[in-house]
Amino acid sequence: MNRVALLAHDQFPHFAKTAMGLLRYSTFEVAAVIDRAHAGKRVRDLLPDVQDAPIVASMDDAPPVDALIIGIANVGGGFAEDWRPDVRTALQRGCTVMAGLHDFLADDEEFAALAAAHGATLHDVRKPPRGLSVSQGRARDVPANVVLTVGTDCAVGKMTVALELTRAAQARGERAAFIPTGQTGIMIAGWGLPIDAIVSDFVAGAVEQMILEKGHDHDWLFVEGQGSIIHPAYSAVTCGILHGAMPDALVLCHEAGRVHSKGFEGFPLPDPSVYVDLYEGLTQPLHPARVGAGALNTRSLDDTADAQAAVQRYGETLGLPATDPVRFGPDAILDALL
Amino acid sequence: MNRVALLAHDQFPHFAKTAMGLLRYSTFEVAAVIDRAHAGKRVRDLLPDVQDAPIVASMDDAPPVDALIIGIANVGGGFAEDWRPDVRTALQRGCTVMAGLHDFLADDEEFAALAAAHGATLHDVRKPPRGLSVSQGRARDVPANVVLTVGTDCAVGKMTVALELTRAAQARGERAAFIPTGQTGIMIAGWGLPIDAIVSDFVAGAVEQMILEKGHDHDWLFVEGQGSIIHPAYSAVTCGILHGAMPDALVLCHEAGRVHSKGFEGFPLPDPSVYVDLYEGLTQPLHPARVGAGALNTRSLDDTADAQAAVQRYGETLGLPATDPVRFGPDAILDALL
């Protein structure tokens, strides 16, 4: 599976988190993005710094591909019925269909029948494997330095920061690995456990399992964090990753201009120092970790000088090195950690 | 289903948490406890203050019952193969078999076949219903006062304290309800959601659903907490309940003499003030809650004066009213909350 089409109807680019992550970081060759709202444009018209591809209105208009990937990571992870015609077409063409939804494609009777009839594969990356269990609190014992990206909210760039740091550390000759915890990270890395789809008793254990798997033959593990420790809906995921990974250091990720929890307008985000105290406080009794740097997502600021100023303010607020690793490179963060 | 046998091989009484909870709080008539290690004794020989029953070696020796209940809540929630003969016998007798394991009885081919052949029912209370989703952060809006029992560790008495407070509030004429979040609480109450068996993305949402269901026609909801916010394995469950329930007040539960996390000897428990700061800090940005009282489980202290002294020390450490609600009644806690 190499050539893919990314389904991102009405959400491309910024609300189609999975499509954006795959365009930026995956080794897939993206042959088309499917978004009826932007059909006729190209990816580069909307996102300048990722691989380019045509945008088409439906799977009917997509060139030959090995797979269709659902590129939207929506709240609740449900399947949207208006995606059905594209999935149907892909299966009829014999393509693999890959998704990271809580609703599994393989449980859909029509899709299962079409896949069987056309020799196509349904790949639900958010379906956890069997055999997971509770943590034994052993992740703190691995020789690798474990760095976890934590956030002030969901969708601020925790996966992106972990990927940027992994690549930059590898470029410096370090034995570094990315630890994927979400559907997009798993699609990019080709392995990992979908932590937010795992029963809550086994969340820390699943993260621990990944740390133990990679922590003995790497010097650095960069763990993709999820949500925020005070997110009204997702803090369970966040807390389980924090205690399952038992990190040595944390990077606090934030988006410039984000003042409320995304999709939860009644929940203003507190000062970054509140997050530092909570994340560090929760690690202290088990395996103390400090926030070592800040990562600021400045995509909402068109002007580079504005972005630089925002990064500087964020660093001053934290009293720590900070940068936007996508816009300005991750060196400032890496230097603070290594 | 009224007359039951409780399976508790080699764990009765104190390690068979579910059996102990059902003996103390359920409306089931317990016709027998099954524990080969204590066969021939009676419950009252081991636990003085709960309903009495004979202890037998196997289901073969149990009197007629409507159901066999697995009374052991083991780490990881796996089915122990040495329970199989008792479950088999129960199904052959046409009894319901109820369990709160992560491994579902209904997925066991032999049990499914036996149940079908003998018209028996397999009831997995830890199997979550379909249709759960993410929290919307709405639990803080219910008119009821929401009290959550939080802990310094697992198995310190959070369910027991919530049940004692519910009963005592009802006895005072308050419209009070218990909100069950674990398998034993669900068996006792006859409803509830098995929070630690729910995918982590939906944990807060499931708790919110219960709060919204009961919070409009009650003045007090006493929510059964789980684990501890710094438990190496279970903190995801704890954090999800904290933010899903959006409590107005917290009761910090601890067991006298507990110095390490149970089953995690490498993790000493910090001072209670550390827990107070973390639990309160995590509620502060969303819906602030204070720890209003302490509950100390003194079952390890035989001498009443020792237990009284331990309770007094615990209260002084917290700077709050404290008691052992099972041993001394819950009034000191209730007075602090109401």
Interface residues (C-beta under 8 A of the other chain):
Chain A: V75 G76 G77 H102 S133 V134 S135 Q136 G137 I195 D196 A197 I198 V199 S200 D201 F202 V203 A204 G205 I229 I230 H231 P232 A233 Y234 S235 A236 V237 T238 C239 G240 L242 H243 M246 S261 F264 G266 F267 P268 L269 P270 V274 D277 L278 G281 L282 Q284 P285 L286
Chain B: V75 G76 G77 G78 H102 S133 V134 S135 Q136 G137 I195 D196 A197 I198 V199 S200 D201 F202 V203 A204 G205 I229 I230 H231 P232 A233 Y234 S235 A236 V237 T238 C239 G240 L242 H243 M246 S261 F264 G266 F267 P268 L269 P270 V274 D277 L278 G281 L282 Q284 P285 L286
